[in-house]
C-alpha cells in the first residue's frame, strides 16, 4: 500500500511585532484557520518590552492620554493568534546563507523571511538637532516638549517635515493643530507665530489636500512649501 506523503511545511518568519508585523501575522493566522495555507509554519520574532502606540503621541501632548495608557506589553495571549508562534528576543544576527535568525536564546530557521523591524531615529547624527528640536516620534521628546509648552509665553514655533519619506503622513499636521489648541487655551495664540514647513508641494499629500489646507488657514498656521 502506497504511503501518503506530507510535504514539509514552509517556514515563514516575521521579524518585528509592530503594526506591519502583527498585521501580517494576523493575516497568516486567519488564512491557516480557514483551511488555506495549511502547509505554512509561521513564527513572529519580537524583542518584547513595552510598545508605545505612536499614533497616540499627540493625545499625550494634548493631555487626553498618559504615557502609561498608550503603552502595552507584547504577549501571545493578547494577540489571539492560534497558528502563529511567538519568539521573544533581540535579533543578534540574520544568517542569509543558512536561512536562520539568531536571537539571544534561539535559532529560528526560515524559508521565507519578512523584515518589519521599524525605524529608530537618532537626532544625534545631525550636529545641534538633538539640542535644538523635539522629535514627535519620540515619547520622551514629546513629554519634554509638553513641559516646555507649559512655560512658553509666546514667540515662534516651527513644525517641520525635514525630508521625504517620513513615518506618519498626518502626524506633523495633527501636532500643529494640538499646539494651536494648547496656545488658544492658554491665551497665547495671538502672541505666537505657528509655522508648518514641508518639502511637499501641498500641506498634505495628494489626492485631496484642500480640507487640511483650509483648516490650516482657519488656525492661522503659516505653511511654507
N, C-alpha and C positions, 0 to 999 in steps of 0.2 A: 504494500500500500504506500502510495506516494505521500510523503510528509509535506504539510503546508509550510511555506517559507514566509516568515515575517521579517521584512527588511528592517535594519536598524533605524531608529528614529533620528531624524535630522535635528542636530542640536543648535538651537538659536540662543545666543547670549546677548542680553541688552545691558549696556553699561550706562548707569545713571538713572536714578529714580526721581527725576524732576518731572515736569509736565509732559515732555516728549516721551521719556522712557516709560512712565506709568500709563500714558495713553496707549502706547504700542503694546505693552504687556496686557492691558485690559482687552484690546482688540484680539490678540492671540488667544487669550483665555476664553473669550466668547466664541471664537471660531472652533476651538477644540471642544468646548462644551456642547456645541450644536452638532457635533459629529464630523465636522470638517477638520482638515489638517490634523488628523489623528496620528500621523507619523512624525509629529513635532514634539520636541522636548525643549521647553522654554525656561531660561534662567535669567532673573533680573539681579544685577550686582549693583549695590549702592554702598557708599561709605557710612550711611546711617547718620545718627546725630540729629539735631534739631533742623527742621525745614521751615523756612520763613516764606510765606506766600508773598512774592514780590508785588503782585497786583494790588496788595493792600497797604503798601508803604504810605501812599498819600492819605489813607484813612487814619494811619497812626499820626501823621503830621497834623491832621485836622481834629485830633482827639476823639475820633469815632471808634477807634480800637486801640488796645495796648499792644506792646510787643508780644506779650505772652499769648494774647488772643489770636495772633496770626502766625504763631509758631506751633509746629506739630512734630511728632516723632514718627519716623517711618517704621511701621510694624506690619508684619504679614497678616495679622488678624484684621487690621483695619482696612487692608487692601481688598479683602474679599475675593481673592484670586484662588481658584481651585486647581488650575493646571499649570501654574507658574511657580517655580521655586525661587526663593529669595536668599541671596547670599549677602550678608553684611560684612563689609571690609574694604579698606582702602586698596585700590588697584595700584600695585607696585610695578607691574610690567605687562606689556602685551607681546606675547611671543608669536609673531606672524608666521614664522617658519613651521612651528609645531601646532599652530592654531590653538593656543591656550592662553587664558588670562590668569595672571598670578596676583593673588592678594596676600595680605599678611598671614592668613591661615588656610588658604585654599588654592588649588589649581583647578580651573574650570576649562574644559575643552569645548571647542565650538566648531560648527560647520559654517554657520552664518553669524557674523558679528555686527551689531548695531551700536554705534557710539553716540550717546546723548549726554555727555558729561557737563554741559552747560558752560558758562563763562564766568571767570573771576576777573574783576577789574583791579588794576594796580596803578593808581594815580601817581605813585612814587616814580614811575618811569619818565614822567614829564616834569622837569625841574619847576618847582613852585606851585604845581597844580594841587597837590595834596593840601598845602598850607592855605591856598587861596580860593578853594572851592569846596562844594559839598556834593557828593555822589548820590543821586536819588535812587541808585540801585544798591546802596549800602544802608542797612538798617542803622548801623552806628552813626553814619553821616547824617541820616535823616533825623535821628534823635538829637544830634549835636546842633543841627540847623534849627530844629524846633525850639531848643533852649535859646539860641541866639535871637530868634524872632521875638521871643518874649521881652528882650531888652532892646529891640530895634526901635528907633524913634523917627525913622524916615530917611530917605536917600534914594539909592538906586539898587534894584535887584535884577539880575540878569539870569534867565533860564536859557541855557544854551545846549543845542544839539551840535556836538563838535564835528561829527562826520557820519556818513552812512556806511554800512547799516548799523543800527543800534537795537538794543534788546526788546524794547516795547514801544511801538509807534505812538500810542496815545499818552504814555506816562508823562512826558515833559509838559504837554498841554494841560493834563489834569493837575499836575503840581502847580502850574501857573494860576489856574483857577482857585485852587486851595489857598495859595499865598494871597491872592486877591481877596478872598473871603475873610481870611485872618486879619488882613490890614484894614478892611472895611469895619470889622467888629471892634478893632482897636482904635478906630478913628484916624488911621494913618494913611488911608489910601490916597488922599489928595496931597499928602506930603511925600509920596513915594512914586518914583518912575519905575514901572514894571516892564521889562523888555524881554521879548522872546526871540531868540536867534536860531535860525535853521538853515542848513545848506540846501534844502529842498526849494522847489520853485513855488510852493504854496505852503500855507501854515500846516496843513496835514497832507498825507499822500493822496493821490487820485483814488477813486474816480470822483469823489464829491467833497471837496474841501470847503464849500461855501458856508454850510451851517457853522462850522468851527470858526471860520474867519469872522462871521457875523458876531459870534459870542465874544471873540477877542476884541472886536471893535466896541461892543457894548461894555466890556470890562475895562476899556481904555488901556489894553495891553499893546504896546508897540511891537509889531512883528517885523523883524529885519531878515529878509530872504537873501 
